[in-house]
Amino acid sequence: MTEEPLGECADLRERIQAGEDLSGHPHLAACPPCQELAQGLGARLGVPAPAASDLDAGFLALAAELEQERGPAARLRSLSTRTRRVLLLLSALAVGGGMWFTGPAVNDPGPLAVVASLGLIALIACWQAMRPLHQPPLSRKAWLCLAALLVLMPLGIAFMPPSAPLPAEPHQQVPLKCFAFGLLFASPVLVLALFLERAPGSVAVGSGLLLAAVAAGGVGTICLEGRCPAQGVGHRLGEHATIGVCLAAVLWVLSRARGR
């Protein structure tokens, strides 16, 4: 039963004595006599001593990575691509549609068509943001087209004259109140996208998360357009149309700060 290891030791010792560099050979980590021989001859011949493979450190690193794949966030990431996409779409529909169709502007056909178009583009962007990892990323032209539409359409809505002014409310006079509410309306969609993203370390310009951020901003704009009584172009430009851009900018700055 000891012939095989003895034969292996003899073969390795011949190779070591012949001056062969066996750095990293797995047998050296399990056989102290061979390791000592390699270190001794290597020192005399000027060959660097082979470092024993640190399997324990490798297993510890693997265990730490596996531990990160536990909990609710890991379960969300492990869902199928179709399920993740449907969840993100449902969140956008629930927030945007719920706030619009329960607001006083639901019967106003003028902005409804434009807002519905913005909502459709936001849904398409949410769908594309959850692309599976085995597929190539969205092309740069397609990404820029979706992002440009999600940025420009809220700007266009801000210049549309309202056909039926909404009743004034006290919060109308508070600066940035609408912007804060828009961020609040957009946050469920963006937070869910962050949890559903399978490659959280890939946050970068042009990634699906940035597209989801701009789409979430579009959802926030829809919510505000259905409820905000302020009709000034400056107010709608500054507090309604900039939500998606600000969310994407914050994600981009955070990704740069973390060195990704």
C-alpha positions as CSV (number, residue, x, y, z in Angstrom):
1,M,0.0,0.0,0.0
2,T,3.0,2.3,0.4
3,E,4.5,1.5,-3.1
4,E,2.7,4.2,-5.0
5,P,3.6,7.2,-2.7
6,L,7.2,5.8,-2.4
7,G,7.4,5.6,-6.2
8,E,6.1,9.1,-6.5
9,C,8.6,10.4,-4.0
10,A,11.5,8.7,-5.7
11,D,10.4,10.1,-9.1
12,L,10.1,13.6,-7.7
13,R,13.4,13.4,-5.9
14,E,15.2,12.4,-9.1
15,R,13.6,15.4,-10.8
16,I,14.5,17.7,-7.9
17,Q,18.1,16.5,-7.9
18,A,18.3,17.0,-11.7
19,G,17.6,20.7,-11.0
20,E,14.0,20.8,-12.2
21,D,11.9,23.6,-10.7
22,L,8.8,22.0,-9.2
23,S,7.3,25.1,-7.6
24,G,3.6,24.6,-6.8
25,H,3.6,20.8,-7.3
26,P,0.8,19.4,-5.2
27,H,2.9,16.5,-3.8
28,L,5.2,18.9,-2.1
29,A,2.4,20.3,0.1
30,A,1.6,16.8,1.3
31,C,5.1,15.4,1.7
32,P,7.4,17.3,4.1
33,P,10.6,15.3,3.2
34,C,10.2,16.1,-0.5
35,Q,9.4,19.7,0.3
36,E,12.5,20.0,2.5
37,L,14.7,18.4,-0.2
38,A,13.3,20.8,-2.8
39,Q,14.0,23.8,-0.6
40,G,17.5,22.7,0.3
41,L,18.6,21.9,-3.2
42,G,16.8,25.0,-4.6
43,A,18.7,27.2,-2.2
44,R,22.0,25.7,-3.2
45,L,21.1,25.9,-6.9
46,G,19.6,29.4,-6.8
47,V,16.1,28.1,-7.5
48,P,13.4,29.8,-5.4
49,A,11.7,27.4,-2.9
50,P,8.3,26.3,-4.0
51,A,5.4,27.7,-2.0
52,A,3.0,25.1,-0.7
53,S,-0.5,25.6,-2.0
54,D,-2.7,27.1,0.6
55,L,-5.9,25.1,0.2
56,D,-7.3,26.3,3.5
57,A,-7.2,29.9,2.4
58,G,-8.9,29.0,-0.9
59,F,-11.6,27.1,0.9
60,L,-12.2,30.0,3.3
61,A,-12.5,32.4,0.4
62,L,-15.0,30.1,-1.3
63,A,-17.0,29.8,1.9
64,A,-17.1,33.5,2.3
65,E,-18.4,33.9,-1.3
66,L,-21.0,31.3,-0.7
67,E,-22.1,33.0,2.5
68,Q,-22.9,36.1,0.5
69,E,-25.4,34.1,-1.6
70,R,-27.7,33.6,1.4
71,G,-30.6,35.6,2.5
72,P,-33.6,37.3,0.7
73,A,-31.4,39.3,-1.7
74,A,-29.6,36.1,-2.9
75,R,-33.0,34.4,-3.4
76,L,-34.2,37.3,-5.5
77,R,-31.0,37.1,-7.6
78,S,-31.5,33.4,-8.1
79,L,-34.9,33.8,-9.7
80,S,-35.3,33.1,-13.4
81,T,-34.7,36.0,-15.7
82,R,-38.4,36.0,-16.7
83,T,-39.5,36.1,-13.1
84,R,-37.1,39.0,-12.3
85,R,-38.3,40.9,-15.3
86,V,-42.0,40.4,-14.5
87,L,-41.4,41.5,-10.9
88,L,-39.7,44.7,-12.0
89,L,-42.5,45.4,-14.5
90,L,-45.1,44.8,-11.9
91,S,-43.5,47.2,-9.5
92,A,-43.3,50.0,-12.2
93,L,-46.9,49.4,-13.1
94,A,-48.1,49.3,-9.5
95,V,-46.4,52.5,-8.6
96,G,-46.9,54.5,-11.8
97,G,-50.3,53.3,-12.8
98,G,-51.6,53.3,-9.2
99,M,-50.6,56.9,-8.6
100,W,-51.8,58.1,-12.0
101,F,-55.2,56.4,-12.1
102,T,-56.1,57.4,-8.6
103,G,-55.2,61.0,-9.2
104,P,-57.4,63.9,-10.4
105,A,-55.8,64.0,-13.8
106,V,-57.0,60.5,-14.9
107,N,-59.7,61.9,-17.1
108,D,-57.5,64.4,-18.9
109,P,-56.9,62.9,-22.4
110,G,-54.3,65.5,-23.4
111,P,-51.3,64.4,-21.3
112,L,-52.5,60.9,-20.9
113,A,-51.2,59.8,-24.3
114,V,-47.8,61.2,-23.7
115,V,-47.6,59.9,-20.1
116,A,-48.7,56.5,-21.4
117,S,-45.9,56.6,-24.0
118,L,-43.4,57.5,-21.3
119,G,-44.7,54.6,-19.1
120,L,-44.4,52.2,-22.0
121,I,-40.8,53.2,-22.7
122,A,-40.1,52.9,-18.9
123,L,-41.5,49.3,-19.0
124,I,-39.3,48.4,-22.0
125,A,-36.3,49.8,-20.2
126,C,-37.1,47.8,-17.1
127,W,-37.3,44.7,-19.2
128,Q,-34.0,45.3,-20.9
129,A,-32.3,46.2,-17.6
130,M,-32.7,42.6,-16.4
131,R,-31.0,40.9,-19.3
132,P,-29.6,37.5,-18.5
133,L,-25.9,37.2,-18.0
134,H,-25.4,34.6,-20.8
135,Q,-26.7,37.2,-23.4
136,P,-24.6,40.0,-24.7
137,P,-25.4,43.4,-23.1
138,L,-27.7,45.8,-24.8
139,S,-26.0,47.6,-27.6
140,R,-24.7,51.1,-27.0
141,K,-27.1,52.6,-29.6
142,A,-30.1,50.8,-28.1
143,W,-29.2,51.9,-24.6
144,L,-28.6,55.5,-25.6
145,C,-32.0,55.5,-27.5
146,L,-33.9,54.2,-24.5
147,A,-32.1,56.5,-22.1
148,A,-32.6,59.6,-24.3
149,L,-36.3,58.9,-24.6
150,L,-36.6,58.5,-20.9
151,V,-34.8,61.8,-20.4
152,L,-36.4,63.9,-23.2
153,M,-40.0,62.8,-22.8
154,P,-40.3,64.2,-19.2
155,L,-38.8,67.4,-20.6
156,G,-41.4,67.5,-23.3
157,I,-44.2,66.9,-20.8
158,A,-43.0,69.9,-18.8
159,F,-43.7,72.2,-21.8
160,M,-47.2,70.7,-22.5
161,P,-50.0,73.1,-21.5
162,P,-52.3,71.4,-19.1
163,S,-55.9,71.2,-20.4
164,A,-57.5,70.8,-17.0
165,P,-55.5,72.5,-14.1
166,L,-55.6,70.6,-10.9
167,P,-56.8,72.1,-7.6
168,A,-54.0,73.8,-5.6
169,E,-52.6,72.2,-2.5
170,P,-50.5,73.6,0.3
171,H,-47.4,71.7,-0.5
172,Q,-47.3,73.4,-3.9
173,Q,-45.4,76.3,-2.3
174,V,-42.7,74.2,-0.7
175,P,-39.4,74.1,-2.7
176,L,-38.3,70.7,-3.9
177,K,-41.3,69.0,-2.3
178,C,-42.3,67.5,-5.6
179,F,-38.8,66.4,-6.3
180,A,-38.7,64.6,-2.9
181,F,-42.0,62.9,-3.6
182,G,-40.8,61.9,-7.1
183,L,-37.7,60.2,-5.6
184,L,-40.0,58.5,-3.1
185,F,-42.2,57.2,-5.9
186,A,-39.2,56.1,-8.0
187,S,-37.4,54.4,-5.1
188,P,-39.4,51.1,-5.0
189,V,-38.6,50.4,-8.7
190,L,-34.9,51.2,-8.3
191,V,-34.4,49.4,-5.0
192,L,-36.0,46.3,-6.5
193,A,-33.8,46.5,-9.5
194,L,-30.7,46.7,-7.2
195,F,-31.8,43.5,-5.4
196,L,-32.7,41.7,-8.6
197,E,-29.4,42.6,-10.3
198,R,-27.3,39.4,-10.6
199,A,-24.0,41.2,-11.0
200,P,-24.1,43.9,-8.3
201,G,-20.4,44.6,-8.8
202,S,-20.9,45.7,-12.5
203,V,-22.5,49.1,-11.8
204,A,-21.0,51.2,-14.6
205,V,-22.0,53.7,-17.2
206,G,-24.2,51.9,-19.7
207,S,-25.2,49.1,-17.4
208,G,-28.7,47.8,-16.8
209,L,-28.9,49.4,-13.4
210,L,-28.4,52.9,-14.8
211,L,-31.2,52.2,-17.3
212,A,-33.4,51.0,-14.5
213,A,-32.6,54.2,-12.6
214,V,-33.7,56.4,-15.5
215,A,-36.8,54.2,-15.9
216,A,-37.6,54.6,-12.2
217,G,-37.3,58.4,-12.7
218,G,-39.8,58.1,-15.5
219,V,-42.2,56.4,-13.1
220,G,-41.7,59.1,-10.6
221,T,-42.5,61.8,-13.2
222,I,-45.7,60.0,-14.1
223,C,-46.8,60.0,-10.5
224,L,-46.1,63.7,-10.1
225,E,-47.8,64.6,-13.4
226,G,-51.0,62.9,-12.2
227,R,-51.1,64.7,-8.9
228,C,-49.1,67.9,-8.8
229,P,-51.2,71.1,-9.0
230,A,-48.3,73.3,-10.0
231,Q,-48.4,74.0,-13.7
232,G,-45.3,76.2,-14.2
233,V,-42.8,75.1,-16.8
234,G,-39.9,75.9,-14.5
235,H,-41.3,73.9,-11.6
236,R,-42.0,70.9,-13.9
237,L,-38.6,71.0,-15.4
238,G,-36.7,71.4,-12.2
239,E,-38.7,69.0,-10.0
240,H,-40.5,66.6,-12.3
241,A,-38.3,66.0,-15.3
242,T,-34.9,65.6,-13.6
243,I,-35.6,62.6,-11.2
244,G,-34.3,59.9,-13.5
245,V,-31.2,61.9,-14.4
246,C,-30.4,62.5,-10.8
247,L,-30.9,58.9,-9.8
248,A,-28.6,57.7,-12.6
249,A,-26.0,60.3,-11.7
250,V,-26.0,59.2,-8.1
251,L,-25.5,55.6,-9.1
252,W,-22.7,56.5,-11.5
253,V,-20.9,58.6,-8.9
254,L,-21.2,55.8,-6.3
255,S,-19.8,53.3,-8.8
256,R,-16.9,55.6,-9.6
257,A,-16.2,56.1,-5.9
258,R,-16.1,52.4,-5.3
259,G,-13.6,51.9,-8.1
260,R,-15.8,49.7,-10.2
